[in-house]
Amino acid sequence: MTASNTRTGGRGPSFSPDEYLALARSWVAMSSKHPESDADFFWQKVANAYAEQPEVLTPRLPHGLSCRWSIIQRVTQKYLACDRLYRENIPSGETEEMTEANIMKFYRERFKVTKKGERVSAPEVRFISAIRFLSKHPKFSFVVGGTSASAPGYRPTSARSPLSDQSAEKG
């Protein structure tokens, strides 16, 4: 980044849906090239890759991309969980367009937010193309034994339910 486009404070322009996709692509590319790197190095590489994406009009600082990524990651996990649950029982004759609209409705109703002290439906997700892109990445896979099981140092633990914890306390 040159001195002319370096921000020292305040918020930058809002992300467009295309910029969300550019960030998702940059994150995927750098996470496969630099899986063991420290956070500062990694996000600098993501920022460099992001700036080279054709949709990007304004380069972003690594910290800003990291913050935006945390939102993308959280919403993607929730949205894909809704997608999976909804698709288990799609009504007969429903088109893909109707399914997508119903998944969004399901997501918004399931995950409420507090606005001015009142619980309301989550806002509509503006980066569905980024979510669809990320849904193919192992990090967002619902396959049991996927990325966690293959991660270095992974040690499975026995599943414990709240009931088994209570009975252990009483015994």
Secondary structure in CASP SS format (residue, H / E / C, confidence):
PFRMAT SS
TARGET T0000
AUTHOR 0000-0000-0000
METHOD secondary structure of the structure
MODEL  1
M C 1.00
T C 1.00
A H 1.00
S H 1.00
N H 1.00
T C 1.00
R C 1.00
T C 1.00
G C 1.00
G C 1.00
R C 1.00
G C 1.00
P C 1.00
S C 1.00
F C 1.00
S C 1.00
P H 1.00
D H 1.00
E H 1.00
Y H 1.00
L H 1.00
A H 1.00
L H 1.00
A H 1.00
R H 1.00
S H 1.00
W H 1.00
V H 1.00
A H 1.00
M H 1.00
S H 1.00
S H 1.00
K H 1.00
H C 1.00
P C 1.00
E C 1.00
S C 1.00
D C 1.00
A H 1.00
D H 1.00
F H 1.00
F H 1.00
W H 1.00
Q H 1.00
K H 1.00
V H 1.00
A H 1.00
N H 1.00
A H 1.00
Y H 1.00
A H 1.00
E C 1.00
Q C 1.00
P C 1.00
E C 1.00
V C 1.00
L C 1.00
T C 1.00
P C 1.00
R C 1.00
L C 1.00
P H 1.00
H H 1.00
G H 1.00
L H 1.00
S H 1.00
C H 1.00
R H 1.00
W H 1.00
S H 1.00
I H 1.00
I H 1.00
Q H 1.00
R H 1.00
V H 1.00
T H 1.00
Q H 1.00
K H 1.00
Y H 1.00
L H 1.00
A H 1.00
C H 1.00
D H 1.00
R H 1.00
L H 1.00
Y H 1.00
R H 1.00
E C 1.00
N C 1.00
I C 1.00
P C 1.00
S C 1.00
G C 1.00
E C 1.00
T C 1.00
E H 1.00
E H 1.00
M H 1.00
T H 1.00
E H 1.00
A H 1.00
N H 1.00
I H 1.00
M H 1.00
K H 1.00
F H 1.00
Y H 1.00
R H 1.00
E H 1.00
R H 1.00
F C 1.00
K E 1.00
V E 1.00
T E 1.00
K E 1.00
K C 1.00
G C 1.00
E E 1.00
R E 1.00
V E 1.00
S E 1.00
A C 1.00
P C 1.00
E C 1.00
V C 1.00
R C 1.00
F C 1.00
I H 1.00
S H 1.00
A H 1.00
I H 1.00
R H 1.00
F H 1.00
L H 1.00
S C 1.00
K C 1.00
H C 1.00
P H 1.00
K H 1.00
F H 1.00
S C 1.00
F C 1.00
V C 1.00
V C 1.00
G C 1.00
G C 1.00
T H 1.00
S H 1.00
A H 1.00
S H 1.00
A C 1.00
P C 1.00
G C 1.00
Y C 1.00
R C 1.00
P C 1.00
T C 1.00
S C 1.00
A C 1.00
R C 1.00
S C 1.00
P H 1.00
L H 1.00
S H 1.00
D H 1.00
Q H 1.00
S H 1.00
A H 1.00
E H 1.00
K H 1.00
G C 1.00
END
